Amino acid sequence: MLDHPFNSVSWLANNLGRRRHNLHKGAIVLTGCVTETIWLNEGEQMVVEAENLGRISVALRA
C-alpha cells in the first residue's frame, strides 16, 4: 500500500495523468485492506456495520 493509503491514491493519480486520464470528483478508489483478515469457520456468521455505508452480514454453510 506504499506505506499509507494516500500514497497509493497519489501514485494512481500521477500515473493516470501521465496517460492522459483523470480521477473524477466522486470516484471511488479502493486502496486495499487496512485491517487484518478474519477467517470464518463453517457455521459462523459475521455482521459488519459502517457509518454512512450500512450493514452487511455473511453466514458460512457447508
VOPAGU-2260 file (C-alpha; in pm, 1 decimal, decimal comma):
REM VOPAGU-2260
SITE   aa  ch    i         X         Y         Z
SITE  MET   A    0       0,0       0,0       0,0
SITE  LEU   A    1     306,1     225,2     -29,4
SITE  ASP   A    2     316,7     287,0     349,6
SITE  HIS   A    3     -13,6     480,7     356,5
SITE  PRO   A    4    -339,2     464,5     155,5
SITE  PHE   A    5    -299,8     828,0      45,0
SITE  ASN   A    6      34,5     740,0    -115,7
SITE  SER   A    7    -142,9     477,6    -326,7
SITE  VAL   A    8    -402,1     731,2    -441,2
SITE  SER   A    9    -130,3     985,5    -517,9
SITE  TRP   A   10      59,7     726,7    -724,1
SITE  LEU   A   11    -260,9     635,9    -909,6
SITE  ALA   A   12    -349,4     999,3    -986,0
SITE  ASN   A   13       3,3    1076,1   -1108,7
SITE  ASN   A   14      23,2     768,6   -1329,3
SITE  LEU   A   15    -323,0     821,3   -1474,5
SITE  GLY   A   16    -224,1    1181,0   -1554,2
SITE  ARG   A   17      79,9    1062,3   -1746,9
SITE  ARG   A   18    -155,7     851,7   -1958,6
SITE  ARG   A   19    -394,8    1144,4   -2009,8
SITE  HIS   A   20    -663,9    1001,2   -1780,0
SITE  ASN   A   21    -807,8    1159,6   -1466,6
SITE  LEU   A   22    -966,7    1071,7   -1137,0
SITE  HIS   A   23   -1304,3    1242,2   -1136,3
SITE  LYS   A   24   -1483,2    1402,1    -842,2
SITE  GLY   A   25   -1680,6    1134,9    -658,1
SITE  ALA   A   26   -1472,3     846,2    -795,8
SITE  ILE   A   27   -1435,4     554,2    -556,0
SITE  VAL   A   28   -1078,9     430,2    -516,0
SITE  LEU   A   29   -1015,7     109,6    -321,3
SITE  THR   A   30    -664,4     102,8    -178,1
SITE  GLY   A   31    -671,1    -239,6     -20,8
SITE  CYS   A   32    -747,0    -380,4     318,4
SITE  VAL   A   33    -631,2    -188,8     624,7
SITE  THR   A   34    -738,3    -449,4     879,1
SITE  GLU   A   35    -615,9    -799,1     938,1
SITE  THR   A   36    -802,9   -1085,5     774,0
SITE  ILE   A   37   -1068,3   -1250,9     989,1
SITE  TRP   A   38   -1118,8   -1613,2     889,3
SITE  LEU   A   39   -1463,2   -1762,8     944,9
SITE  ASN   A   40   -1535,1   -2129,1    1002,2
SITE  GLU   A   41   -1833,2   -2328,2     880,2
SITE  GLY   A   42   -2146,6   -2226,0    1068,9
SITE  GLU   A   43   -2013,0   -1888,8    1179,3
SITE  GLN   A   44   -2173,7   -1557,3    1092,1
SITE  MET   A   45   -2024,5   -1208,5    1071,4
SITE  VAL   A   46   -2210,6    -878,4    1070,9
SITE  VAL   A   47   -2034,0    -553,5     980,9
SITE  GLU   A   48   -2181,6    -206,2    1003,3
SITE  ALA   A   49   -2008,9     106,2     876,0
SITE  GLU   A   50   -2128,5     460,1     931,8
SITE  ASN   A   51   -2275,3     608,9     612,4
SITE  LEU   A   52   -2234,5     277,5     429,3
SITE  GLY   A   53   -2482,9      46,7     600,4
SITE  ARG   A   54   -2480,0    -307,6     731,3
SITE  ILE   A   55   -2387,6    -640,4     573,3
SITE  SER   A   56   -2380,6    -994,7     707,6
SITE  VAL   A   57   -2245,6   -1325,2     585,9
SITE  ALA   A   58   -2307,3   -1676,4     716,5
SITE  LEU   A   59   -2096,1   -1975,9     612,5
SITE  ARG   A   60   -2269,2   -2305,8     548,5
SITE  ALA   A   61   -2147,7   -2645,0     430,7
